Each structure stands twice: as structure tokens, then as C-alpha cells.
């Protein structure tokens, strides 16, 4: 549990609201074994407000912080374990966490089963109690276990956890909700099934364009640079930055930007990404006018895959998939609009293994549901459905598929996007992310689809579509239209890096 001051569970600018006029009675009794049984009148988390009696037993504290206390308990009627988050109510404001959680219903978000109010020890003290699904572990504890044992978290789990995180973000962002505190501690895990659930919406907010927000938000290691620059008009892309930090941490075995303070956090980011340009600073916060930064050159993201890249005593391990580092580079961008959306991240080639129908978890279990996308989830980019929902998964109940897709009013009808993953020879690797990953030999003619043709010679010329042109010479340069985002690099084996960075991140060359 985070120990930081929790000031954002309530509206940042909101009128006082009336408190509940009545509280459900709380009765305590004993079962036949002598165990304490608590019975409350609670309202279901979803659906109509129809209060009902809920009894639970075996209550124990499993976490606490400035926000309140979290208990584990067992429902008497079903025997299921639950978590009860008890939060002190601020009489001035309506609790935003409850409002948001009542809207959400997704397999990768912890479910609000019930809620009820209770009195405190002091006069007029009111507590909100959120009854949630109990999930036994967190990404933080699992990653720490592997790190302490000097072992690597299996890459299939890195993919599984990050993919489900991006799904949860795609879902909440489709409602305009920004979580604002993405970190490993808030990613709940069932280690047996590999199911991940996003939790703790105490900092979450529905962002409205033009309305200011507090910038002192999000745990430090995972705080987007625009927040450090004091932006108040940020977007949900701050969650994407935080998710990029989580991915890098799972690859490295430790936080990628371990700052000791807000300023030091920015220094850690600059050590890796280089000094932001004036334009990048304007994109992060147009009101920021101080440009007194040392000019530090960015580390190339994929400088070498043949030798380890060190951060302190840790390494970007030599076997780290280039696709993982390429994805990192598209999440950890200074310019908020240049970052991938969560759906684009899910469509990235790093997650292709998860789309294999024969994939099982290392423990032999079936993988969790990964492709049961709803129309709501895909509303920001329905055309990605043909990538995100592989053919073998299109019969899942309720799944959004290219055949049943219906675009929201006023939007285009979805159609399959241009998407390729080809390997023609080991000589040259070009990655056009998120849609294209191609390896090309020096002299090859290739047809990729009806709208894409490739003709290659020692000085390569490539035409991908009427709106995209690529010129590949011994030092590759790429020209793109707005419809594709591209990763390019000097021609060399098995290296794929972003256009905006000069190579592969060697995080080891950190400044002293």
C-alpha cells in the first residue's frame, strides 16, 4: 500500500455534497464454530440500488495507508474471499472512487461487489466500505520475488501481465477515465491463472478537456514527464507512460527511473531519453518557460543486442526480445501524443505469442481470456479488431469481431488494417510499428498485400501504399504518412528501433 498523501479520492474542484442520511445497520454475531460474523446492509456495486444483507467472517487486516485500511474476509453464503477497502469520507466532497468503480465491468479490473457506509469512533466520522474481489498477489511482489532470487520473470508472463494491463487501460480510457496511479503495487495477480486485475481507483478521474487537474499525481517512479513539468491539462497518456515504466521494470528487474525527488526523477528520465527539445517541452506543458537543462544526448534504445546494457548492477539482458524494447520506446516518449494508445500497444508484435491458439501457461494451465474484447473497449480504434481478435477466438461469446463490428454513430465502418509480420532473410530488419515488421534481403521483390508492393535492390526503394513511402539505403531512412507509425534504423541484423531515437537503448551508460 502506498504511504503517500491521498488527496485525490475526491473531486479536485467540487461542491460539498450531502452525506448518506442513513447507514445500514452493522450486526455482529457468532457462528456455530464461535467465529465472529459481521452482517451489514450493502448496495450492489453494479445495477439498481437495492440494498441487501451481506454477512462475512474471518476478517483480518491485509493493508493500510493514509487512505484507510484494507481487510480480507470470507462471504458466509458462498465462502468466497473478498477484500474490504475502508476509506474515511470527506464530508465536503462526493467520493470519486465509488462513482468510477460503479461504472466499470471488465475482466481485468477488480470488481466492486458491494459498498456500504459505517460510523467511526469519533463523532460524525463516516467511512465508505468498498467490497471487492480478493486477488492474492501483485505484480510488485511477484517481480520482487524473481529479482531477489536473481531470476528472470519468464517472458510469457511479462507479455501476459502487460497485455492485460493495456486491456484494462483501453477500457477505462474509452470512458474518458484516467487511473493516474499505475504502478506494480496496483496490479493484482492470481499466480495460478495469470489473470491480472487493475485496482485502486482512489486517484482516478474522468478527464474533461479544458478542465484543470492536479499535477501532483501518480507515484514518483511512474510519473509522466508532463506531470513533473507541472501540466494541468494532461491526458490519459500519462497512464501509458506509467505502463511503459512497468514494462521496463519487468525487463530490467528494477525501476527504470528511480528518482529520489521530483527533480531527480526528471534527471533520471533525461539520462535515458536525453534532454527534451523546446518543442517537446511545449507539448508537455505550454506554460513551462524555464529551459535550463544540461544538454544530454539520448541513449539509443536498441544500440546493441549482442552485449548487455547495464543500469547499475542490472542489465537489459542479452536475450531481451527486440520487440519488447521497441514497445518500450513507443510508450516512453516525451511527447504525449506520440505515445501508443493502449489498443495500439495490445496490437504490437511483442504480444504475437499470446495470439497463438496452442499457447499454454508454463504451469500447464490454459491462458486466461485475452480476446473477449467488447465494442466499448475497441471504440477508440475498431479497425484493430482483426489483429486483436485472432480467428480462433472470434466465436467467444460477446466478442467484438470484424464481422459483427458496428461503428458508433458518425464513425467509419471498421475494416482490417494493413498488418504484416514477415521474415525474408536475416540481412536487414525493418520494423514499422505497430502494423509492420519486415526483414528484407538486399535484392528481393515482395508482394505484401493488394495495396502493398516492395521492390528491393542494394539501395532499396519500398512503396507500402499510396500514403506511405519508405527508402532503405545502407543507412535506412523512412518517410511516413499519418496512417502508419514507423521504427527505422541503420541497416544491420535483428535491430528494430524507433524513428525518433538513434538506436537501441543501452541503459547502462547512465550518467554519474
C-alpha positions as CSV (number, residue, x, y, z in Angstrom):
1,X,0.0,0.0,0.0
2,X,1.2,3.4,-0.8
3,X,2.0,5.7,2.1
4,X,1.8,8.9,0.1
5,X,-0.8,11.5,1.0
6,X,-4.1,10.6,-0.7
7,X,-5.8,13.8,-1.6
8,X,-7.3,12.8,-4.9
9,X,-10.0,10.3,-4.0
10,X,-12.4,13.2,-4.0
11,X,-13.1,15.9,-6.6
12,X,-10.3,18.4,-7.1
13,X,-12.9,21.1,-7.6
14,X,-16.3,20.2,-6.4
15,X,-19.1,21.5,-4.3
16,X,-20.0,19.8,-1.0
17,X,-22.5,17.0,-1.3
18,X,-24.9,15.6,1.3
19,X,-23.8,12.6,3.2
20,X,-25.8,9.4,3.4
21,X,-28.8,10.1,5.6
22,X,-28.8,6.6,7.0
23,X,-26.4,3.8,7.4
24,X,-27.0,0.2,7.1
25,X,-27.1,-1.4,10.5
26,X,-24.0,-3.5,11.3
27,X,-24.7,-6.6,13.4
28,X,-22.1,-8.8,15.0
29,X,-22.8,-12.4,15.9
30,X,-21.1,-15.8,16.2
31,X,-21.4,-18.8,14.0
32,X,-21.6,-22.4,15.3
33,X,-17.8,-22.6,15.4
34,X,-17.6,-19.4,17.5
35,X,-16.2,-17.3,14.7
36,X,-17.3,-13.6,14.5
37,X,-19.8,-12.9,11.8
38,X,-20.5,-9.4,10.6
39,X,-23.7,-8.6,8.8
40,X,-24.3,-5.3,7.0
41,X,-26.8,-3.8,4.7
42,X,-24.9,-3.2,1.5
43,X,-25.7,-1.9,-2.0
44,X,-24.6,-4.0,-5.1
45,X,-21.7,-2.4,-7.0
46,X,-23.5,-2.7,-10.3
47,X,-27.2,-2.4,-11.2
48,X,-30.1,-0.9,-9.3
49,X,-29.6,0.4,-5.7
50,X,-31.3,-2.5,-3.9
51,X,-29.6,-2.8,-0.5
52,X,-29.4,-6.3,0.9
53,X,-27.9,-8.1,3.9
54,X,-24.3,-9.3,3.4
55,X,-22.6,-11.5,6.0
56,X,-18.9,-12.1,6.2
57,X,-16.4,-13.6,8.6
58,X,-12.7,-14.3,9.2
59,X,-11.9,-10.6,8.9
60,X,-8.2,-9.6,9.1
61,X,-6.2,-6.5,8.1
62,X,-4.0,-7.0,4.9
63,X,-3.0,-3.5,4.1
64,X,-3.3,0.1,5.3
65,X,-2.2,3.6,4.4
66,X,-3.2,7.2,4.6
67,X,-6.3,6.4,2.6
68,X,-7.6,3.9,5.1
69,X,-7.5,0.1,5.8
70,X,-7.9,-3.0,3.6
71,X,-9.4,-6.1,5.2
72,X,-9.6,-9.7,3.9
73,X,-12.8,-11.6,4.8
74,X,-15.0,-14.5,3.6
75,X,-18.6,-14.3,2.5
76,X,-20.7,-16.6,4.6
77,X,-23.1,-17.6,1.8
78,X,-20.6,-18.6,-0.8
79,X,-17.3,-19.0,1.1
80,X,-15.6,-16.7,-1.4
81,X,-12.8,-14.4,-0.2
82,X,-13.3,-10.7,-0.5
83,X,-11.3,-7.5,0.2
84,X,-13.0,-4.6,2.0
85,X,-11.4,-1.2,1.5
86,X,-12.4,1.1,4.3
87,X,-12.0,4.8,3.4
88,X,-12.7,7.8,5.6
89,X,-15.2,10.1,3.9
90,X,-14.5,13.8,3.4
91,X,-17.8,15.5,4.1
92,X,-17.2,18.2,1.6
93,X,-16.9,16.0,-1.5
94,X,-18.5,13.1,-3.2
95,X,-16.2,10.1,-3.4
96,X,-15.0,9.8,-6.9
97,X,-13.6,6.2,-6.5
98,X,-17.1,4.9,-5.8
99,X,-18.6,6.7,-8.8
100,X,-16.0,5.4,-11.1
101,X,-16.0,1.8,-9.9
102,X,-19.7,1.5,-10.3
103,X,-19.3,2.2,-14.0
104,X,-16.7,-0.4,-14.6
105,X,-17.2,-4.0,-15.6
106,X,-14.2,-5.7,-17.1
107,X,-12.3,-8.9,-16.6
108,X,-9.0,-7.1,-16.0
109,X,-10.4,-4.6,-13.4
110,X,-11.1,-5.6,-9.8
111,X,-14.9,-5.9,-9.4
112,X,-16.9,-3.8,-6.9
113,X,-19.3,-6.3,-5.4
114,X,-21.0,-4.1,-2.8
115,X,-20.5,-0.9,-0.9
116,X,-21.8,0.3,2.5
117,X,-21.2,3.1,4.9
118,X,-20.2,2.8,8.6
119,X,-19.7,5.1,11.5
120,X,-16.3,5.7,13.0
121,X,-15.2,6.0,16.6
122,X,-15.3,9.8,16.5
123,X,-18.5,11.9,16.3
124,X,-19.7,12.5,12.7
125,X,-16.9,10.2,11.3
126,X,-18.2,8.4,8.2
127,X,-16.4,5.5,6.4
128,X,-17.1,4.2,2.9
129,X,-16.5,0.4,2.6
130,X,-15.9,-1.0,-0.8
131,X,-16.4,-4.8,-1.0
132,X,-14.1,-6.0,-3.8
133,X,-12.9,-9.3,-5.3
134,X,-9.9,-10.6,-3.4
135,X,-6.9,-11.3,-5.5
136,X,-3.9,-12.8,-3.7
137,X,-0.8,-11.3,-5.3
138,X,0.5,-8.2,-7.0
139,X,2.9,-7.7,-9.9
140,X,5.1,-5.9,-7.4
141,X,5.5,-8.8,-5.1
142,X,5.9,-11.3,-8.0
143,X,8.6,-9.2,-9.7
144,X,10.4,-8.7,-6.4
145,X,10.4,-12.5,-5.7
146,X,12.2,-13.1,-9.0
147,X,14.6,-10.2,-8.5
148,X,15.6,-11.3,-5.1
149,X,16.2,-14.9,-6.4
150,X,18.3,-13.4,-9.2
151,X,16.0,-15.0,-11.7
152,X,14.2,-13.6,-14.7
153,X,10.5,-13.3,-14.8
154,X,9.5,-15.7,-17.7
155,X,8.8,-13.6,-20.8
156,X,5.5,-15.2,-21.4
157,X,4.3,-13.8,-18.0
158,X,5.7,-10.3,-18.9
159,X,3.6,-10.4,-22.0
160,X,0.6,-11.8,-20.2
161,X,0.6,-9.2,-17.5
162,X,1.4,-6.2,-19.7
163,X,-1.3,-7.2,-22.3
164,X,-4.0,-7.4,-19.6
165,X,-2.8,-4.1,-18.2
166,X,-3.2,-2.4,-21.6
167,X,-6.6,-4.0,-22.0
168,X,-7.8,-2.5,-18.7
169,X,-6.4,0.9,-19.7
170,X,-8.1,0.7,-23.1
171,X,-11.4,0.0,-21.3
172,X,-11.2,2.8,-18.8
173,X,-9.8,5.3,-21.3
174,X,-12.8,4.6,-23.5
175,X,-14.9,6.2,-20.8
176,X,-12.5,9.1,-20.5
177,X,-11.3,7.8,-17.2
178,X,-7.6,8.2,-16.3
179,X,-6.3,5.9,-13.5
180,X,-3.4,8.3,-12.6
181,X,-1.6,5.8,-10.3
182,X,-0.4,2.9,-12.5
183,X,2.4,1.0,-10.7
184,X,3.2,-2.7,-10.0
185,X,1.6,-2.4,-6.5
186,X,-1.8,-1.6,-8.1
187,X,-1.8,-4.6,-10.5
188,X,-3.4,-7.6,-8.7
189,X,-2.4,-11.1,-9.8
190,X,-3.7,-14.6,-9.5
191,X,-0.4,-16.5,-9.9
192,X,-2.1,-19.8,-10.8
193,X,-4.3,-18.4,-13.6
194,X,-2.1,-15.4,-14.6
195,X,-5.2,-13.2,-14.5
196,X,-4.3,-9.5,-13.8
197,X,-6.7,-7.0,-12.4
198,X,-6.2,-3.3,-12.1
199,X,-7.1,-1.9,-8.7
200,X,-7.1,1.3,-6.5
201,X,-9.1,3.9,-8.3
202,X,-8.6,6.4,-5.4
203,X,-6.6,8.7,-7.7
204,X,-8.7,8.1,-10.9
205,X,-10.6,10.8,-12.6
206,X,-12.8,11.4,-15.7
207,X,-10.7,13.9,-17.6
208,X,-12.6,16.7,-19.4
209,X,-10.8,18.8,-22.0
210,X,-10.4,22.4,-20.7
211,X,-10.9,21.5,-17.0
212,X,-7.7,21.7,-14.9
213,X,-6.3,18.7,-13.0
214,X,-3.7,18.5,-10.2
215,X,-0.2,17.7,-11.5
216,X,1.0,16.2,-8.2
217,X,-0.4,12.8,-9.0
218,X,0.9,9.3,-9.6
219,X,3.7,7.6,-7.7
220,X,7.1,9.1,-8.4
221,X,8.9,6.3,-10.4
222,X,6.0,6.1,-12.8
223,X,5.1,9.8,-13.1
224,X,5.0,11.0,-16.7
225,X,7.3,14.0,-17.5
226,X,4.4,16.4,-18.3
227,X,3.4,15.9,-14.6
228,X,6.9,16.8,-13.4
229,X,6.7,19.9,-15.7
230,X,3.5,20.9,-13.8
231,X,1.0,20.3,-16.6
232,X,-2.7,20.6,-15.5
233,X,-4.2,19.8,-18.9
234,X,-2.7,16.4,-19.3
235,X,-4.5,13.4,-20.9
236,X,-4.8,9.7,-20.2
237,X,-1.5,9.2,-22.0
238,X,0.1,9.7,-18.5
239,X,-1.2,6.1,-17.8
240,X,0.6,4.9,-20.9
241,X,3.9,6.4,-19.7
242,X,3.4,4.6,-16.3
243,X,2.7,1.3,-18.1
244,X,5.9,1.8,-20.1
245,X,7.8,2.2,-16.8
246,X,6.2,-1.0,-15.5
247,X,7.2,-2.9,-18.7
248,X,10.8,-1.6,-18.5
249,X,10.9,-2.6,-14.8
250,X,9.8,-6.2,-15.6
251,X,12.5,-6.4,-18.2
252,X,15.2,-4.9,-16.1
253,X,14.4,-6.3,-12.6
254,X,14.3,-2.8,-11.1
255,X,12.7,0.6,-11.8
256,X,14.0,2.3,-14.9
257,X,13.7,5.8,-13.5
258,X,14.4,5.6,-9.7
259,X,14.3,9.3,-8.8
260,X,14.6,10.4,-5.1
261,X,12.5,13.5,-5.7
262,X,10.5,15.2,-8.4
263,X,13.6,17.0,-9.8
264,X,15.7,13.9,-9.5
265,X,13.0,11.9,-11.3
266,X,13.3,14.2,-14.3
267,X,17.1,13.8,-14.2
268,X,16.7,10.0,-14.4
269,X,14.4,10.4,-17.4
270,X,16.8,12.7,-19.1
271,X,19.7,10.3,-18.6
272,X,17.9,7.8,-20.8
273,X,15.8,9.9,-23.2
274,X,18.2,12.8,-23.4
275,X,17.3,16.5,-22.9
276,X,13.8,17.3,-24.2
277,X,13.6,19.8,-27.0
278,X,11.8,23.1,-26.6
279,X,9.0,21.7,-28.8
280,X,8.7,18.5,-26.6
281,X,8.5,20.7,-23.5
282,X,5.8,22.8,-25.2
283,X,3.9,19.6,-26.0
284,X,4.2,18.5,-22.3
285,X,3.3,21.9,-20.8
286,X,2.9,25.0,-23.0
287,X,3.1,27.2,-19.8
288,X,6.5,26.0,-18.8
289,X,9.1,28.6,-19.7
290,X,12.3,27.6,-17.9
291,X,14.6,25.7,-20.3
292,X,17.7,25.5,-18.1
293,X,18.7,21.9,-18.7
294,X,22.1,20.4,-19.4
295,X,22.2,19.1,-23.0
296,X,22.4,15.4,-22.6
297,X,22.2,13.1,-25.6
298,X,19.7,10.3,-25.6
299,X,20.8,6.7,-25.2
300,X,19.8,4.7,-28.3
301,X,17.0,2.3,-27.3
302,X,18.4,-0.7,-29.2
303,X,22.1,0.2,-29.6
304,X,23.2,-3.4,-29.3
305,X,21.5,-6.7,-28.9
306,X,24.8,-8.5,-28.7
307,X,26.1,-7.1,-25.5
308,X,24.4,-6.4,-22.1
309,X,23.1,-2.9,-21.3
310,X,23.6,-2.1,-17.7
311,X,21.6,0.0,-15.2
312,X,23.7,0.0,-12.1
313,X,24.1,-3.7,-11.3
314,X,21.2,-4.7,-13.5
315,X,21.1,-5.5,-17.2
316,X,18.8,-5.3,-20.2
317,X,19.5,-8.9,-20.6
318,X,21.1,-10.0,-23.9
319,X,18.1,-12.2,-24.7
320,X,15.5,-9.5,-24.2
321,X,13.3,-9.6,-27.3
322,X,13.9,-6.6,-29.5
323,X,10.1,-6.3,-29.8
324,X,9.9,-5.7,-26.1
325,X,12.4,-2.8,-26.2
326,X,10.8,-1.4,-29.3
327,X,7.4,-1.4,-27.5
328,X,9.1,0.4,-24.5
329,X,10.4,3.1,-26.8
330,X,6.9,3.8,-28.1
331,X,5.5,4.1,-24.6
332,X,8.2,6.2,-23.0
333,X,8.0,9.2,-25.4
334,X,8.3,12.8,-24.1
335,X,5.5,14.0,-26.4
336,X,2.3,12.7,-25.0
337,X,0.6,12.4,-28.4
338,X,3.5,10.3,-29.8
339,X,2.9,7.5,-27.3
340,X,1.0,4.5,-28.3
341,X,-2.6,4.2,-27.2
342,X,-3.4,1.1,-25.1
343,X,-5.0,-0.6,-28.0
344,X,-2.0,0.1,-30.3
345,X,0.2,-1.4,-27.6
346,X,-2.0,-4.6,-27.5
347,X,-1.6,-4.9,-31.3
348,X,2.2,-4.7,-31.1
349,X,4.2,-7.7,-32.3
350,X,5.6,-8.2,-28.8
351,X,2.3,-9.8,-27.9
352,X,2.0,-12.0,-31.0
353,X,2.9,-15.1,-29.0
354,X,-0.3,-14.6,-26.9
355,X,-2.3,-14.9,-30.1
356,X,-1.0,-18.5,-30.7
357,X,-4.0,-20.8,-30.2
358,X,-1.7,-23.5,-28.8
359,X,-0.1,-21.3,-26.1
360,X,-0.4,-22.5,-22.5
361,X,1.0,-21.1,-19.3
362,X,4.3,-22.5,-18.0
363,X,2.3,-24.4,-15.3
364,X,0.3,-26.2,-18.0
365,X,-2.9,-24.3,-17.4
366,X,-4.9,-22.7,-20.2
367,X,-4.2,-19.0,-20.7
368,X,-6.8,-16.5,-19.4
369,X,-9.3,-14.9,-21.6
370,X,-7.4,-12.4,-23.7
371,X,-9.5,-11.7,-26.8
372,X,-13.1,-11.2,-25.5
373,X,-13.0,-7.5,-26.5
374,X,-16.2,-5.6,-26.3
375,X,-17.4,-2.8,-28.6
376,X,-16.7,-0.4,-25.8
377,X,-13.1,-1.4,-25.5
378,X,-12.5,-1.1,-29.2
379,X,-14.4,2.1,-29.6
380,X,-11.3,4.2,-29.9
381,X,-10.0,2.2,-32.9
382,X,-12.4,-0.5,-34.1
383,X,-10.1,-1.3,-37.1
384,X,-7.6,-3.0,-34.8
385,X,-10.2,-5.8,-34.2
386,X,-8.8,-8.0,-36.9
387,X,-5.4,-8.0,-35.1
388,X,-6.6,-8.1,-31.5
389,X,-9.1,-10.9,-32.0
390,X,-7.4,-13.8,-33.8
391,X,-9.5,-16.1,-36.0
392,X,-9.6,-18.9,-33.4
393,X,-11.1,-16.5,-30.8
394,X,-13.8,-14.9,-32.8
395,X,-16.5,-17.3,-31.6
396,X,-16.1,-16.3,-27.9
397,X,-19.5,-15.1,-26.5
398,X,-19.9,-11.3,-26.7
399,X,-16.6,-10.8,-28.5
400,X,-16.2,-7.9,-30.9
401,X,-15.2,-9.3,-34.3
402,X,-14.7,-7.8,-37.8
403,X,-17.9,-9.4,-38.9
404,X,-20.1,-8.2,-36.1
405,X,-18.5,-4.8,-35.8
406,X,-20.8,-1.9,-35.8
407,X,-19.2,1.5,-35.7
408,X,-20.6,4.2,-33.4
409,X,-22.8,6.8,-35.0
410,X,-20.9,9.1,-37.2
411,X,-17.8,6.9,-37.3
412,X,-16.5,4.8,-40.1
413,X,-17.2,1.1,-40.5
414,X,-14.2,-0.9,-39.3
415,X,-12.1,-2.7,-41.8
416,X,-9.0,-4.9,-41.4
417,X,-5.8,-2.7,-41.1
418,X,-2.6,-3.2,-43.0
419,X,-0.6,-5.6,-40.8
420,X,2.3,-7.8,-41.7
421,X,5.0,-9.8,-39.9
422,X,7.5,-11.2,-42.5
423,X,11.0,-12.6,-42.3
424,X,12.7,-12.7,-45.7
425,X,16.3,-13.0,-44.7
426,X,18.5,-12.2,-41.7
427,X,20.3,-9.5,-43.5
428,X,18.2,-6.4,-42.8
429,X,15.5,-5.8,-40.3
430,X,13.0,-3.1,-40.6
431,X,10.1,-2.6,-38.1
432,X,7.2,-0.4,-38.9
433,X,5.3,-0.3,-35.7
434,X,2.6,-1.1,-34.7
435,X,1.5,-2.6,-38.0
436,X,4.5,-3.8,-39.9
437,X,7.5,-5.9,-39.1
438,X,9.6,-6.9,-42.1
439,X,13.1,-8.4,-42.6
440,X,14.5,-7.9,-46.1
441,X,17.4,-9.2,-48.1
442,X,19.5,-7.0,-50.4
443,X,17.7,-8.0,-53.6
444,X,14.1,-9.1,-53.2
445,X,10.8,-8.4,-54.7
446,X,7.8,-9.0,-52.4
447,X,4.1,-8.5,-52.5
448,X,2.7,-8.0,-49.0
449,X,-1.0,-7.3,-49.8
450,X,-3.1,-6.0,-52.7
451,X,-2.2,-2.4,-51.6
452,X,1.5,-3.0,-50.8
453,X,4.4,-3.8,-53.0
454,X,8.0,-4.0,-52.2
455,X,10.9,-3.8,-54.7
456,X,14.4,-4.1,-53.3
457,X,17.9,-3.7,-54.6
458,X,21.2,-2.9,-52.9
459,X,19.8,0.7,-52.5
460,X,16.3,-0.3,-51.5
461,X,13.2,1.5,-52.6
462,X,9.9,0.5,-51.0
463,X,6.4,1.6,-51.6
464,X,3.9,0.4,-49.0
465,X,0.7,2.1,-50.0
466,X,-0.4,5.3,-51.7
467,X,0.1,7.1,-48.4
468,X,3.4,5.6,-47.2
469,X,6.8,5.6,-48.8
470,X,10.0,4.1,-47.5
471,X,13.5,4.5,-48.8
472,X,16.0,2.0,-47.5
473,X,19.7,2.5,-48.3
474,X,22.7,1.2,-46.3
475,X,21.7,3.8,-43.7
476,X,17.9,3.5,-43.7
477,X,15.6,6.5,-43.9
478,X,11.8,6.3,-43.7
479,X,9.1,8.7,-44.8
480,X,5.6,8.1,-43.4
481,X,2.1,9.5,-43.7
482,X,-0.1,9.9,-40.6
483,X,-1.6,6.5,-41.2
484,X,1.4,4.5,-40.0
485,X,4.0,4.9,-37.3
486,X,7.5,3.7,-38.1
487,X,10.6,2.2,-36.5
488,X,13.7,2.6,-38.6
489,X,17.5,2.2,-38.2
490,X,20.8,1.8,-40.0
491,X,20.7,-1.5,-41.8
492,X,22.0,-4.2,-39.5
493,X,20.9,-7.6,-38.4
494,X,17.9,-8.1,-36.0
495,X,17.7,-4.5,-34.7
496,X,14.5,-2.5,-34.6
497,X,14.3,0.9,-33.1
498,X,12.1,4.0,-33.2
499,X,12.4,6.7,-35.8
500,X,12.8,9.3,-33.0
501,X,15.8,7.6,-31.4
502,X,19.2,6.9,-32.9
503,X,19.5,3.2,-31.8
504,X,18.7,0.5,-29.2
505,X,18.6,1.7,-25.6
506,X,21.7,0.8,-23.7
507,X,20.5,1.9,-20.3
508,X,23.8,1.0,-18.8
509,X,25.5,4.2,-20.0
510,X,23.8,6.2,-17.2
511,X,25.5,9.4,-16.2
512,X,27.3,9.7,-12.9
